[in-house]
Amino acid sequence: MQIPNDPFILFSYLNTQLRDSGMTLEAFCAEHELDAAALTEKLAQAGFRYDAEQRRFR
């Protein structure tokens, strides 16, 4: 699966996907063969944190 490289676009993309699918980040990444830790780290470097309870990055 091709995902956006820019962290701000990635932030928006992932939040939209998580909201629309109702999945957790881990489930979404497993289904699409993505590395959840790498995505979380990339977004953390841009100042975003994953809120597991809300199932979104903030």
Secondary structure, 3 states (H helix, E strand, C coil): CCCCCCHHHHHHHHHHHHHHHCCCHHHHHHHCCCCHHHHHHHHHHCCCCEECCCCEEC
